[in-house]
């Protein structure tokens, strides 16, 4: 949903947006990744070339690191949820999960800008952990990395979300914006 909401916001601002989604083993708890390619002139292919991401938004810190290892570059910005979801290798004891300070240190080395927020706790406080993606969108908009704003979000939510869910989505967006 996050990629479609962001794409809708950017299209409403006059941009060409192509979405490429990689679902992998998502039905079994694996990674889901969406590529958004944004242009003022024309549509692009759906996959971001390796080493050419401008922004990485991740719902889990180790996923941010995984994406940065392939698509990152010295100019990339990263916004990551701080809520850890342990991969199976960590659960089985085969691997260690890096602590938050280590992840932040890696972000600092690999990126031009980085933010880490606990979007999941905010969403759970609002009664639904699924709202963490909307909290992340609010935070992303607040970074001013993209030419979108709350008004664009409100327009997109009014088109794509049932009327009884709009208020909580706007509140989640606002909560995310306050975290930056």
MDTraj code that builds the backbone (N, CA, C; nanometers):
import mdtraj as md
import numpy as np

residues = "UNK UNK UNK UNK UNK UNK UNK UNK UNK UNK UNK UNK UNK UNK UNK UNK UNK UNK UNK UNK UNK UNK UNK UNK UNK UNK UNK UNK UNK UNK UNK UNK UNK UNK UNK UNK UNK UNK UNK UNK UNK UNK UNK UNK UNK UNK UNK UNK UNK UNK UNK UNK UNK UNK UNK UNK UNK UNK UNK UNK UNK UNK UNK UNK UNK UNK UNK UNK UNK UNK UNK UNK UNK UNK UNK UNK UNK UNK UNK UNK UNK UNK UNK UNK UNK UNK UNK UNK UNK UNK UNK UNK UNK UNK UNK UNK UNK UNK UNK UNK UNK UNK UNK UNK UNK UNK UNK UNK UNK UNK UNK UNK UNK UNK UNK UNK UNK UNK UNK UNK UNK UNK UNK UNK UNK UNK UNK UNK UNK UNK UNK UNK UNK UNK UNK UNK UNK UNK UNK UNK UNK UNK UNK UNK UNK UNK UNK UNK UNK UNK UNK UNK UNK UNK UNK UNK UNK UNK UNK UNK UNK UNK UNK UNK UNK UNK UNK UNK UNK UNK UNK UNK UNK UNK UNK UNK UNK UNK UNK UNK".split()
xyz = np.array([
    [0.0816, -0.1190, 0.0000],
    [0.0000, 0.0000, 0.0000],
    [0.0862, 0.1258, 0.0000],
    [0.1967, 0.1247, 0.0720],
    [0.2803, 0.2445, 0.0820],
    [0.3291, 0.2901, -0.0550],
    [0.3725, 0.1964, -0.1373],
    [0.4234, 0.2361, -0.2693],
    [0.3126, 0.2945, -0.3557],
    [0.1930, 0.2380, -0.3466],
    [0.0817, 0.2919, -0.4263],
    [0.0389, 0.4303, -0.3782],
    [0.0387, 0.4522, -0.2469],
    [0.0032, 0.5835, -0.1932],
    [0.1073, 0.6866, -0.2358],
    [0.2347, 0.6537, -0.2205],
    [0.3399, 0.7468, -0.2624],
    [0.3317, 0.7753, -0.4116],
    [0.3114, 0.6711, -0.4910],
    [0.3000, 0.6896, -0.6359],
    [0.1824, 0.7804, -0.6697],
    [0.0680, 0.7572, -0.6059],
    [-0.0486, 0.8410, -0.6309],
    [-0.0241, 0.9858, -0.5959],
    [0.0461, 1.0102, -0.4854],
    [0.0784, 1.1464, -0.4449],
    [0.1673, 1.2146, -0.5488],
    [0.2653, 1.1416, -0.5990],
    [0.3580, 1.1984, -0.6970],
    [0.2920, 1.2202, -0.8322],
    [0.2063, 1.1287, -0.8732],
    [0.1332, 1.1450, -0.9992],
    [0.0443, 1.2689, -0.9902],
    [-0.0211, 1.2883, -0.8763],
    [-0.1065, 1.4062, -0.8572],
    [-0.0269, 1.5366, -0.8676],
    [0.1032, 1.5292, -0.8418],
    [0.1908, 1.6471, -0.8540],
    [0.2488, 1.6612, -0.9946],
    [0.2080, 1.5722, -1.0864],
    [0.2507, 1.5834, -1.2253],
    [0.3710, 1.5002, -1.2653],
    [0.4142, 1.4092, -1.1804],
    [0.5296, 1.3252, -1.2120],
    [0.4866, 1.1959, -1.2805],
    [0.5768, 1.1394, -1.3588],
    [0.5614, 1.0046, -1.4122],
    [0.6176, 0.9103, -1.3052],
    [0.5427, 0.8063, -1.2738],
    [0.5874, 0.7120, -1.1716],
    [0.5693, 0.5704, -1.2237],
    [0.6733, 0.4913, -1.2103],
    [0.6675, 0.3491, -1.2438],
    [0.6954, 0.2724, -1.1161],
    [0.6119, 0.1723, -1.0875],
    [0.6316, 0.0892, -0.9689],
    [0.6756, -0.0490, -1.0135],
    [0.7809, -0.0979, -0.9533],
    [0.8256, -0.2352, -0.9733],
    [0.8251, -0.3029, -0.8382],
    [0.7551, -0.4132, -0.8256],
    [0.7460, -0.4812, -0.6969],
    [0.8096, -0.6188, -0.7045],
    [0.8859, -0.6509, -0.6009],
    [0.9504, -0.7802, -0.5884],
    [0.8977, -0.8437, -0.4611],
    [0.8166, -0.9472, -0.4744],
    [0.7529, -1.0054, -0.3578],
    [0.8309, -1.1212, -0.2969],
    [0.9127, -1.1901, -0.3719],
    [0.9911, -1.2997, -0.3156],
    [0.9046, -1.3990, -0.2410],
    [0.9433, -1.4277, -0.1217],
    [0.8742, -1.5272, -0.0391],
    [0.7796, -1.4602, 0.0605],
    [0.7155, -1.3521, 0.0202],
    [0.6335, -1.2739, 0.1133],
    [0.5236, -1.3567, 0.1800],
    [0.4685, -1.4533, 0.1109],
    [0.3638, -1.5353, 0.1706],
    [0.4178, -1.6206, 0.2848],
    [0.5473, -1.6385, 0.2888],
    [0.6092, -1.7197, 0.3950],
    [0.6962, -1.6348, 0.4864],
    [0.6676, -1.5067, 0.4929],
    [0.7403, -1.4200, 0.5855],
    [0.8646, -1.3563, 0.5284],
    [0.8877, -1.3708, 0.3995],
    [1.0072, -1.3135, 0.3378],
    [0.9892, -1.1671, 0.3012],
    [1.0869, -1.1147, 0.2334],
    [1.0917, -0.9730, 0.2003],
    [0.9957, -0.9348, 0.0886],
    [0.9480, -0.8124, 0.0983],
    [0.8709, -0.7482, -0.0076],
    [0.9429, -0.6177, -0.0371],
    [0.9665, -0.5903, -0.1644],
    [1.0354, -0.4677, -0.2002],
    [0.9641, -0.4029, -0.3179],
    [0.9466, -0.2718, -0.3084],
    [0.8879, -0.1951, -0.4176],
    [0.9891, -0.0915, -0.4636],
    [1.0028, -0.0793, -0.5937],
    [1.0852, 0.0245, -0.6533],
    [0.9905, 0.1303, -0.7087],
    [1.0122, 0.2548, -0.6742],
    [0.9387, 0.3656, -0.7354],
    [1.0385, 0.4456, -0.8170],
    [1.0113, 0.4567, -0.9455],
    [1.0943, 0.5375, -1.0340],
    [1.0141, 0.6610, -1.0685],
    [1.0680, 0.7770, -1.0402],
    [0.9964, 0.9033, -1.0541],
    [1.0708, 0.9925, -1.1527],
    [0.9952, 1.0529, -1.2443],
    [1.0557, 1.1395, -1.3448],
    [0.9598, 1.2537, -1.3784],
    [1.0153, 1.3661, -1.4180],
    [0.9343, 1.4777, -1.4645],
    [0.9079, 1.4699, -1.6139],
    [0.9798, 1.3818, -1.6859],
    [0.9730, 1.3800, -1.8325],
    [0.9093, 1.2559, -1.8933],
    [0.9374, 1.1382, -1.8389],
    [0.8847, 1.0163, -1.9000],
    [0.8898, 0.9007, -1.8006],
    [0.8199, 0.7925, -1.8352],
    [0.8216, 0.6727, -1.7507],
    [0.9533, 0.5982, -1.7703],
    [1.0004, 0.5360, -1.6646],
    [1.1239, 0.4579, -1.6691],
    [1.0924, 0.3111, -1.6473],
    [1.1939, 0.2272, -1.6655],
    [1.1763, 0.0847, -1.6380],
    [1.1442, 0.0672, -1.4889],
    [1.0800, -0.0444, -1.4518],
    [1.0322, -0.0583, -1.3145],
    [1.1390, -0.0872, -1.2090],
    [1.2568, -0.1276, -1.2475],
    [1.3593, -0.1616, -1.1488],
    [1.4675, -0.0539, -1.1424],
    [1.5012, -0.0122, -1.0223],
    [1.6109, 0.0823, -1.0020],
    [1.7406, 0.0080, -1.0283],
    [1.8297, 0.0631, -1.1094],
    [1.9588, -0.0029, -1.1306],
    [2.0391, -0.0098, -0.9996],
    [2.1189, -0.1151, -0.9858],
    [2.2027, -0.1295, -0.8668],
    [2.2867, -0.0037, -0.8465],
    [2.2964, 0.0385, -0.7216],
    [2.3790, 0.1536, -0.6859],
    [2.3185, 0.2883, -0.7191],
    [2.1898, 0.2921, -0.7576],
    [2.1328, 0.4192, -0.8019],
    [2.0061, 0.4621, -0.7283],
    [1.9815, 0.4088, -0.6109],
    [1.8648, 0.4541, -0.5340],
    [1.8929, 0.5936, -0.4791],
    [1.7910, 0.6758, -0.4784],
    [1.8006, 0.8072, -0.4161],
    [1.7521, 0.8028, -0.2719],
    [1.6481, 0.7220, -0.2480],
    [1.5873, 0.7097, -0.1151],
    [1.5580, 0.5621, -0.0899],
    [1.5872, 0.5172, 0.0303],
    [1.5478, 0.3843, 0.0748],
    [1.4582, 0.4040, 0.1970],
    [1.3360, 0.3549, 0.1888],
    [1.2454, 0.3558, 0.3034],
    [1.2206, 0.2104, 0.3388],
    [1.2526, 0.1742, 0.4619],
    [1.2438, 0.0338, 0.5030],
    [1.1594, 0.0191, 0.6282],
    [1.0816, -0.0866, 0.6323],
    [0.9985, -0.1141, 0.7493],
    [1.0717, -0.1983, 0.8529],
    [1.2007, -0.2280, 0.8283],
    [1.2791, -0.3087, 0.9214],
    [1.4275, -0.2754, 0.8985],
    [1.5072, -0.2567, 1.0043],
    [1.6454, -0.2108, 0.9882],
    [1.7368, -0.3017, 0.9052],
    [1.7306, -0.4329, 0.9252],
    [1.8203, -0.5197, 0.8478],
    [1.7804, -0.5210, 0.7004],
    [1.6514, -0.4990, 0.6726],
    [1.6085, -0.4871, 0.5330],
    [1.6667, -0.3603, 0.4713],
    [1.6734, -0.2542, 0.5476],
    [1.7366, -0.1317, 0.4976],
    [1.8823, -0.1597, 0.4627],
    [1.9528, -0.2313, 0.5485],
    [2.0930, -0.2648, 0.5218],
    [2.1063, -0.3522, 0.3973],
    [2.0167, -0.4493, 0.3846],
    [2.0210, -0.5389, 0.2679],
    [2.0008, -0.4594, 0.1394],
    [1.9032, -0.3693, 0.1388],
    [1.8759, -0.2886, 0.0201],
    [1.9928, -0.1938, -0.0082],
    [2.0465, -0.1318, 0.0963],
    [2.1599, -0.0409, 0.0766],
    [2.2806, -0.1120, 0.0163],
    [2.2992, -0.2381, 0.0516],
    [2.4158, -0.3114, 0.0000],
    [2.4122, -0.3279, -0.1514],
    [2.2946, -0.3237, -0.2116],
    [2.2828, -0.3410, -0.3569],
    [2.2450, -0.2122, -0.4298],
    [2.1584, -0.1311, -0.3699],
    [2.1074, -0.0126, -0.4394],
    [2.1614, 0.1184, -0.3847],
    [2.2343, 0.1117, -0.2736],
    [2.2862, 0.2321, -0.2111],
    [2.4013, 0.2952, -0.2874],
    [2.4302, 0.4182, -0.2500],
    [2.5418, 0.4953, -0.3052],
    [2.5690, 0.6073, -0.2051],
    [2.6778, 0.6812, -0.2191],
    [2.7088, 0.7841, -0.1190],
    [2.6046, 0.8945, -0.1048],
    [2.5190, 0.9155, -0.2036],
    [2.4193, 1.0210, -0.1972],
    [2.2820, 0.9759, -0.1505],
    [2.2650, 0.8486, -0.1222],
    [2.1337, 0.7950, -0.0859],
    [2.0914, 0.8417, 0.0537],
    [1.9613, 0.8556, 0.0716],
    [1.9031, 0.8842, 0.2028],
    [1.8237, 0.7617, 0.2454],
    [1.8263, 0.7297, 0.3746],
    [1.7514, 0.6146, 0.4246],
    [1.6629, 0.6567, 0.5413],
    [1.5398, 0.6070, 0.5363],
    [1.4450, 0.6211, 0.6462],
    [1.4038, 0.4799, 0.6834],
    [1.4331, 0.4408, 0.8062],
    [1.4030, 0.3040, 0.8478],
    [1.3199, 0.3021, 0.9747],
    [1.2259, 0.2091, 0.9779],
    [1.1558, 0.1771, 1.1006],
    [1.2572, 0.1069, 1.1905],
    [1.2549, 0.1358, 1.3181],
    [1.3517, 0.0733, 1.4091],
    [1.3046, -0.0610, 1.4637],
    [1.1794, -0.0972, 1.4391],
    [1.1262, -0.2232, 1.4931],
    [1.1917, -0.3415, 1.4237],
    [1.2553, -0.4258, 1.5028],
    [1.3277, -0.5420, 1.4511],
    [1.2317, -0.6582, 1.4275],
    [1.2481, -0.7235, 1.3128],
    [1.1822, -0.8504, 1.2837],
    [1.2963, -0.9472, 1.2536],
    [1.3199, -1.0388, 1.3448],
    [1.4353, -1.1265, 1.3311],
    [1.4203, -1.2235, 1.2156],
    [1.5220, -1.2288, 1.1274],
    [1.5212, -1.3286, 1.0201],
    [1.5371, -1.4688, 1.0794],
    [1.5004, -1.5674, 1.0030],
    [1.5032, -1.7055, 1.0505],
    [1.6436, -1.7468, 1.0973],
    [1.7477, -1.6973, 1.0308],
    [1.8842, -1.7314, 1.0709],
    [1.9187, -1.6808, 1.2102],
    [1.8638, -1.5696, 1.2502],
    [1.8842, -1.5165, 1.3854],
    [1.8024, -1.5982, 1.4845],
    [1.6800, -1.6315, 1.4483],
    [1.5935, -1.7104, 1.5357],
    [1.6548, -1.8471, 1.5644],
    [1.7164, -1.9081, 1.4628],
    [1.7768, -2.0404, 1.4819],
    [1.9143, -2.0345, 1.5476],
    [1.9668, -1.9140, 1.5670],
    [2.0970, -1.8984, 1.6316],
    [2.2150, -1.9041, 1.5370],
    [2.1911, -1.9111, 1.4072],
    [2.3002, -1.9176, 1.3102],
    [2.3679, -1.7817, 1.2896],
    [2.2946, -1.6738, 1.3123],
    [2.3473, -1.5393, 1.2914],
    [2.3112, -1.4505, 1.4089],
    [2.3886, -1.3458, 1.4262],
    [2.3574, -1.2433, 1.5256],
    [2.2940, -1.1254, 1.4550],
    [2.2016, -1.0616, 1.5223],
    [2.1386, -0.9411, 1.4680],
    [2.2164, -0.8214, 1.5210],
    [2.2561, -0.7274, 1.4336],
    [2.3324, -0.6123, 1.4825],
    [2.2472, -0.5233, 1.5736],
    [2.3085, -0.4688, 1.6774],
    [2.2349, -0.3807, 1.7676],
    [2.2087, -0.2462, 1.6997],
    [2.1161, -0.1701, 1.7541],
    [2.0703, -0.0470, 1.6903],
    [2.1837, 0.0519, 1.6653],
    [2.2744, 0.0654, 1.7591],
    [2.3855, 0.1605, 1.7402],
    [2.4745, 0.1176, 1.6229],
    [2.4944, -0.0103, 1.6054],
    [2.5732, -0.0612, 1.4931],
    [2.5029, -0.0288, 1.3609],
    [2.3731, -0.0492, 1.3570],
    [2.2966, -0.0199, 1.2354],
    [2.3049, 0.1296, 1.2040],
    [2.2865, 0.2137, 1.3050],
    [2.2963, 0.3584, 1.2844],
    [2.4352, 0.3977, 1.2347],
    [2.5372, 0.3327, 1.2867],
    [2.6745, 0.3600, 1.2432],
    [2.6935, 0.3226, 1.0959],
    [2.6373, 0.2105, 1.0554],
    [2.6457, 0.1678, 0.9153],
    [2.5703, 0.2662, 0.8267],
    [2.4509, 0.3064, 0.8708],
    [2.3745, 0.4060, 0.7948],
    [2.4581, 0.5325, 0.7747],
    [2.5235, 0.5768, 0.8805],
    [2.6036, 0.6993, 0.8731],
    [2.7171, 0.6857, 0.7710],
    [2.7768, 0.5680, 0.7643],
    [2.8863, 0.5444, 0.6691],
    [2.8379, 0.5317, 0.5255],
    [2.7213, 0.4723, 0.5058],
    [2.6750, 0.4379, 0.3712],
    [2.5800, 0.5392, 0.3074],
    [2.5338, 0.6381, 0.3838],
    [2.4309, 0.7278, 0.3324],
    [2.4672, 0.8744, 0.3512],
    [2.3992, 0.9600, 0.2753],
    [2.4159, 1.1037, 0.2932],
    [2.3308, 1.1525, 0.4104],
    [2.2145, 1.0909, 0.4288],
    [2.1220, 1.1255, 0.5367],
    [2.0533, 0.9987, 0.5828],
    [2.0222, 0.9922, 0.7123],
    [1.9474, 0.8766, 0.7604],
    [1.8630, 0.9138, 0.8816],
    [1.7502, 0.8439, 0.8911],
    [1.6582, 0.8581, 1.0031],
    [1.6125, 0.7190, 1.0423],
    [1.5971, 0.6972, 1.1730],
    [1.5441, 0.5714, 1.2234],
    [1.4351, 0.6068, 1.3244],
    [1.3133, 0.5594, 1.2980],
    [1.2008, 0.5909, 1.3847],
    [1.1270, 0.4634, 1.4225],
    [1.0593, 0.4653, 1.5360],
    [0.9814, 0.3488, 1.5776],
    [0.8367, 0.3648, 1.5324],
    [0.8166, 0.3478, 1.4034],
    [0.6839, 0.3622, 1.3441],
    [0.5873, 0.2554, 1.3949],
    [0.6363, 0.1377, 1.4229],
    [0.5485, 0.0293, 1.4673],
    [0.4867, 0.0593, 1.6027],
    [0.5649, 0.1115, 1.6963],
    [0.5087, 0.1448, 1.8279],
    [0.4018, 0.2520, 1.8171],
    [0.4257, 0.3511, 1.7328],
    [0.3264, 0.4558, 1.7117],
    [0.1990, 0.3950, 1.6541],
    [0.2142, 0.3097, 1.5533],
    [0.0984, 0.2463, 1.4897],
    [0.0231, 0.1577, 1.5890],
    [0.0953, 0.0823, 1.6696],
    [0.0302, -0.0035, 1.7686],
    [-0.0438, 0.0807, 1.8722],
    [0.0119, 0.1963, 1.9062],
    [-0.0553, 0.2870, 1.9974],
    [-0.1845, 0.3419, 1.9393],
    [-0.1935, 0.3393, 1.8059],
    [-0.3152, 0.3838, 1.7382],
    [-0.4108, 0.2669, 1.7144],
    [-0.3711, 0.1476, 1.7580],
    [-0.4603, 0.0332, 1.7500],
    [-0.4386, -0.0618, 1.6345],
    [-0.3387, -0.0347, 1.5475],
    [-0.3191, -0.1225, 1.4325],
    [-0.1759, -0.1101, 1.3812],
    [-0.0974, -0.2153, 1.3960],
    [0.0430, -0.2112, 1.3537],
    [0.0579, -0.1890, 1.2037],
    [-0.0448, -0.2208, 1.1255],
    [-0.0402, -0.2008, 0.9806],
    [-0.0249, -0.0526, 0.9460],
    [-0.0656, 0.0350, 1.0360],
    [-0.0515, 0.1789, 1.0118],
    [0.0940, 0.2250, 1.0106],
    [0.1864, 0.1352, 1.0447],
    [0.3286, 0.1754, 1.0453],
    [0.3734, 0.2241, 0.9079],
    [0.3161, 0.1688, 0.7998],
    [0.3551, 0.2169, 0.6676],
    [0.3093, 0.3609, 0.6451],
    [0.1953, 0.3991, 0.7003],
    [0.1461, 0.5361, 0.6878],
    [0.2282, 0.6298, 0.7767],
    [0.2662, 0.5830, 0.8946],
    [0.3557, 0.6606, 0.9811],
    [0.4859, 0.6884, 0.9055],
    [0.5368, 0.5874, 0.8363],
    [0.6606, 0.6032, 0.7590],
    [0.6424, 0.7044, 0.6459],
    [0.5273, 0.7035, 0.5804],
    [0.5020, 0.8012, 0.4732],
    [0.5004, 0.9428, 0.5307],
    [0.4367, 0.9605, 0.6459],
    [0.4370, 1.0920, 0.7101],
    [0.5781, 1.1386, 0.7410],
    [0.6600, 1.0475, 0.7912],
    [0.7995, 1.0810, 0.8211],
    [0.8748, 1.1141, 0.6924],
    [0.8544, 1.0343, 0.5881],
    [0.9224, 1.0588, 0.4610],
    [0.8863, 1.1963, 0.4058],
    [0.7590, 1.2307, 0.4090],
    [0.7168, 1.3622, 0.3599],
    [0.7850, 1.4723, 0.4406],
    [0.7962, 1.4540, 0.5707],
    [0.8582, 1.5559, 0.6571],
    [1.0072, 1.5748, 0.6273],
    [1.0744, 1.4727, 0.5736],
    [1.2167, 1.4875, 0.5395],
    [1.2380, 1.5849, 0.4243],
    [1.1309, 1.6109, 0.3487],
    [1.1344, 1.6981, 0.2312],
    [1.2259, 1.6456, 0.1198],
    [1.2458, 1.5141, 0.1161],
    [1.3239, 1.4519, 0.0098],
    [1.2448, 1.4435, -0.1208],
    [1.1130, 1.4447, -0.1100],
    [1.0251, 1.4376, -0.2263],
    [0.9343, 1.5604, -0.2283],
    [0.8916, 1.6031, -0.3465],
    [0.8068, 1.7218, -0.3574],
    [0.6586, 1.6920, -0.3314],
    [0.6314, 1.6339, -0.2154],
    [0.4939, 1.6005, -0.1774],
    [0.4692, 1.6530, -0.0367],
    [0.3411, 1.6663, -0.0025],
    [0.3061, 1.7233, 0.1273],
    [0.1814, 1.6562, 0.1831],
    [0.1373, 1.7038, 0.2977],
    [0.0200, 1.6455, 0.3633],
    [-0.1048, 1.6594, 0.2754],
    [-0.1164, 1.7699, 0.2069],
    [-0.2315, 1.7914, 0.1192],
    [-0.2378, 1.6818, 0.0113],
    [-0.1238, 1.6473, -0.0456],
    [-0.1190, 1.5403, -0.1462],
    [-0.1574, 1.4063, -0.0833],
    [-0.1109, 1.3830, 0.0396],
    [-0.1465, 1.2591, 0.1090],
    [-0.2970, 1.2532, 0.1330],
    [-0.3518, 1.3621, 0.1806],
    [-0.4958, 1.3668, 0.2078],
    [-0.5767, 1.3393, 0.0812],
    [-0.5337, 1.3969, -0.0312],
    [-0.6029, 1.3716, -0.1572],
    [-0.5972, 1.2258, -0.1975],
    [-0.4816, 1.1639, -0.1793],
    [-0.4661, 1.0224, -0.2155],
    [-0.5477, 0.9331, -0.1226],
    [-0.5462, 0.9611, 0.0052],
    [-0.6227, 0.8813, 0.1018],
    [-0.7728, 0.8936, 0.0746],
    [-0.8160, 1.0129, 0.0379],
    [-0.9585, 1.0314, 0.0074],
    [-1.0020, 0.9480, -0.1121],
    [-0.9084, 0.9196, -0.2041],
    [-0.9398, 0.8379, -0.3215],
    [-0.9315, 0.6884, -0.2929],
    [-0.8415, 0.6495, -0.2030],
    [-0.8085, 0.5074, -0.1935],
    [-0.8473, 0.4382, -0.0634],
    [-0.8980, 0.5119, 0.0352],
    [-0.9292, 0.4521, 0.1651],
    [-1.0755, 0.4804, 0.1997],
    [-1.1406, 0.3831, 0.2589],
    [-1.2799, 0.4000, 0.3007],
    [-1.2923, 0.5178, 0.3967],
    [-1.4036, 0.5866, 0.3888],
    [-1.4255, 0.7085, 0.4672],
    [-1.4028, 0.6877, 0.6172],
    [-1.4426, 0.5733, 0.6696],
    [-1.4275, 0.5499, 0.8130],
    [-1.2825, 0.5233, 0.8549],
    [-1.1914, 0.5062, 0.7605],
    [-1.0492, 0.4815, 0.7904],
    [-0.9611, 0.6035, 0.7627],
    [-1.0167, 0.7072, 0.7056],
    [-0.9371, 0.8249, 0.6676],
    [-0.8796, 0.8968, 0.7882],
    [-0.9593, 0.9149, 0.8918],
    [-0.9127, 0.9871, 1.0101],
    [-0.7909, 0.9234, 1.0740],
    [-0.7938, 0.7918, 1.0914],
    [-0.6813, 0.7238, 1.1539],
    [-0.5580, 0.7271, 1.0628],
    [-0.5780, 0.7226, 0.9318],
    [-0.4649, 0.7327, 0.8402],
    [-0.4023, 0.8716, 0.8450],
    [-0.4839, 0.9746, 0.8517],
    [-0.4310, 1.1118, 0.8642],
    [-0.3576, 1.1291, 0.9970],
    [-0.4113, 1.0711, 1.1022],
    [-0.3444, 1.0785, 1.2333],
    [-0.2099, 1.0043, 1.2301],
    [-0.2061, 0.8896, 1.1633],
    [-0.0803, 0.8143, 1.1516],
    [0.0222, 0.8944, 1.0705],
    [-0.0235, 0.9558, 0.9616],
    [0.0646, 1.0398, 0.8805],
    [0.1226, 1.1527, 0.9662],
    [0.0371, 1.2220, 1.0397],
    [0.0811, 1.3336, 1.1232],
    [0.1785, 1.2879, 1.2310],
    [0.1520, 1.1717, 1.2900],
    [0.2413, 1.1182, 1.3925],
    [0.3794, 1.0900, 1.3347],
    [0.3838, 1.0350, 1.2129],
    [0.5125, 1.0103, 1.1476],
    [0.5876, 1.1390, 1.1179],
    [0.5152, 1.2391, 1.0713],
    [0.5777, 1.3682, 1.0400],
    [0.6409, 1.4283, 1.1656],
    [0.5779, 1.4105, 1.2787],
    [0.6308, 1.4651, 1.4051],
    [0.7577, 1.3938, 1.4519],
    [0.7850, 1.2769, 1.3974],
    [0.9019, 1.2003, 1.4397],
    [1.0311, 1.2457, 1.3715],
    [1.0189, 1.3328, 1.2721],
    [1.1387, 1.3812, 1.2012],
    [1.1746, 1.5195, 1.2523],
])
top = md.Topology()
chain = top.add_chain()
for i, resn in enumerate(residues, 1):
    res = top.add_residue(resn, chain, resSeq=i)
    for name in ("N", "CA", "C"):
        top.add_atom(name, md.element.get_by_symbol(name[0]), res)
traj = md.Trajectory(xyz[None], top)
